[in-house]
Amino acid sequence: MPLDDQTRAEILKDITSAACALSDLDAALHGPDFTKLQGKVASVMATEIVLLRHLATKLFDTDLPHDPVQISEALTQLSVES
């Protein structure tokens, strides 16, 4: 399925945001501040949820829930048609 330039730009923005959050988490994992680590874990989770929801909307025309457990359950209901 070809994607238009705007969709590709939006997805790239979300992927870049997720990568930055992972980089921040990696830096926090190597630091002594566990409170900061908890904040970074929450940030990564939030950016991953945004990325997953955006991809599901653009690629499968479906709205995923915000809860990570419900996201996993909803993804099992999706299928790719050949």
MARVEXFI-203019 format. One record per residue (C-alpha): residue number from 1; x, y, z. Coordinates in nm, 4 decimals, always signed. Example, Ala and Ser with C-alpha at 12.3 -4.5 7.8 and 13.67 -1.06 7.14 Angstrom:
2
REC | i | xx | yy | zz
REC | 1 | +1.2300 | -0.4500 | +0.7800 .
REC | 2 | +1.3670 | -0.1060 | +0.7140 .
END
This chain:
82
REC | i | xx | yy | zz
REC | 1 | +0.0000 | +0.0000 | +0.0000 .
REC | 2 | +0.1649 | +0.3251 | -0.1086 .
REC | 3 | +0.1542 | +0.6101 | +0.1407 .
REC | 4 | +0.1230 | +0.9763 | +0.0513 .
REC | 5 | +0.3975 | +1.2205 | +0.1493 .
REC | 6 | +0.2026 | +1.3702 | +0.4397 .
REC | 7 | +0.1354 | +1.0276 | +0.5929 .
REC | 8 | +0.4994 | +0.9290 | +0.5497 .
REC | 9 | +0.6083 | +1.2547 | +0.7179 .
REC | 10 | +0.3698 | +1.1991 | +1.0102 .
REC | 11 | +0.4885 | +0.8416 | +1.0591 .
REC | 12 | +0.8532 | +0.9511 | +1.0383 .
REC | 13 | +0.7851 | +1.2163 | +1.3038 .
REC | 14 | +0.6329 | +0.9534 | +1.5341 .
REC | 15 | +0.9171 | +0.7062 | +1.4726 .
REC | 16 | +1.1745 | +0.9791 | +1.5398 .
REC | 17 | +0.9960 | +1.0739 | +1.8611 .
REC | 18 | +0.9950 | +0.7104 | +1.9736 .
REC | 19 | +1.3662 | +0.6775 | +1.8938 .
REC | 20 | +1.4449 | +0.9911 | +2.0972 .
REC | 21 | +1.2459 | +0.8562 | +2.3900 .
REC | 22 | +1.4396 | +0.5294 | +2.3715 .
REC | 23 | +1.7669 | +0.7232 | +2.3670 .
REC | 24 | +1.6586 | +0.9209 | +2.6748 .
REC | 25 | +1.5611 | +0.5973 | +2.8478 .
REC | 26 | +1.8993 | +0.4451 | +2.7668 .
REC | 27 | +2.0734 | +0.7470 | +2.9229 .
REC | 28 | +1.8521 | +0.7238 | +3.2334 .
REC | 29 | +1.9247 | +0.3499 | +3.2688 .
REC | 30 | +2.2922 | +0.4320 | +3.3118 .
REC | 31 | +2.2279 | +0.6996 | +3.5762 .
REC | 32 | +2.1792 | +0.6721 | +3.9513 .
REC | 33 | +1.8437 | +0.8560 | +3.9684 .
REC | 34 | +1.5606 | +0.5997 | +3.9784 .
REC | 35 | +1.2908 | +0.8678 | +3.9889 .
REC | 36 | +1.4214 | +1.0031 | +3.6598 .
REC | 37 | +1.4258 | +0.6470 | +3.5258 .
REC | 38 | +1.0589 | +0.5999 | +3.6127 .
REC | 39 | +0.9755 | +0.9211 | +3.4294 .
REC | 40 | +1.1685 | +0.8089 | +3.1230 .
REC | 41 | +0.9936 | +0.4695 | +3.1212 .
REC | 42 | +0.6576 | +0.6469 | +3.1326 .
REC | 43 | +0.7691 | +0.8779 | +2.8506 .
REC | 44 | +0.8784 | +0.5863 | +2.6324 .
REC | 45 | +0.5506 | +0.4070 | +2.6945 .
REC | 46 | +0.3567 | +0.7180 | +2.5952 .
REC | 47 | +0.5522 | +0.7724 | +2.2741 .
REC | 48 | +0.5224 | +0.4051 | +2.1801 .
REC | 49 | +0.1455 | +0.4203 | +2.2329 .
REC | 50 | +0.1245 | +0.7292 | +2.0100 .
REC | 51 | +0.3312 | +0.5543 | +1.7421 .
REC | 52 | +0.1254 | +0.2347 | +1.7542 .
REC | 53 | -0.2032 | +0.4226 | +1.7429 .
REC | 54 | -0.0860 | +0.6383 | +1.4520 .
REC | 55 | +0.0366 | +0.3392 | +1.2528 .
REC | 56 | -0.2841 | +0.1461 | +1.3171 .
REC | 57 | -0.4915 | +0.4416 | +1.2029 .
REC | 58 | -0.2910 | +0.5027 | +0.8864 .
REC | 59 | -0.2271 | +0.1422 | +0.7868 .
REC | 60 | -0.5397 | -0.0382 | +0.9100 .
REC | 61 | -0.7935 | +0.2446 | +0.9433 .
REC | 62 | -0.8632 | +0.1519 | +1.3040 .
REC | 63 | -0.8446 | +0.3366 | +1.6352 .
REC | 64 | -0.6513 | +0.1547 | +1.9041 .
REC | 65 | -0.7280 | +0.2107 | +2.2712 .
REC | 66 | -0.4868 | +0.4061 | +2.4922 .
REC | 67 | -0.4236 | +0.1251 | +2.7420 .
REC | 68 | -0.1226 | -0.0973 | +2.6557 .
REC | 69 | -0.3021 | -0.4200 | +2.7499 .
REC | 70 | -0.6046 | -0.3252 | +2.5426 .
REC | 71 | -0.3758 | -0.2316 | +2.2523 .
REC | 72 | -0.2282 | -0.5821 | +2.2508 .
REC | 73 | -0.5756 | -0.7345 | +2.2576 .
REC | 74 | -0.6990 | -0.5072 | +1.9782 .
REC | 75 | -0.4001 | -0.5899 | +1.7601 .
REC | 76 | -0.4881 | -0.9592 | +1.7737 .
REC | 77 | -0.8166 | -0.8669 | +1.6026 .
REC | 78 | -0.6452 | -0.7029 | +1.3039 .
REC | 79 | -0.5623 | -0.8971 | +0.9922 .
REC | 80 | -0.3783 | -0.8268 | +0.6715 .
REC | 81 | -0.5719 | -0.9042 | +0.3590 .
REC | 82 | -0.3762 | -1.0378 | +0.0649 .
END
